[in-house]
Amino acid sequence: MIIAIRLTGKKELSQLNTSDVVLILLISNAVQNAMVGPDTSLLGGLIAASVLFLLNFLLKTFLFKNAKWRGILNQKPEILIHHGKARF
């Protein structure tokens, strides 16, 4: 997981956005099913995780090329602390 996240360009956990966290949850569920489900092979878990990473890559590429959808699906950054004061 750490290597895959680093390959997608994220260096810190704080750089993850909502879609990245959802991807991590989906991968954990897919790998869990590969470990305890009917197909308990390592290959099954790797294929499930690889497909999810590929779909995430394709979605990110689509959003990079299409500004209209990028504006709809991406979230705006929130400033939590400004000049030492918390902003809620």
MOSULKA-V471692 format. One record per pair of residues at least 12 apart in sequence whose ideal C-beta (glycine too) atoms are under 6 Angstrom apart, sorted by the first residue. I is the first residue (numbers start at 1). J is the second residue. D is the distance in whole Angstrom. If there is no record, write none. Layout:
BEGIN
I | J | D
I | J | D
END
This chain:
BEGIN
4 | 53 | 6
23 | 56 | 5
26 | 52 | 5
27 | 49 | 5
27 | 52 | 5
30 | 48 | 4
31 | 45 | 5
31 | 49 | 6
34 | 48 | 6
END
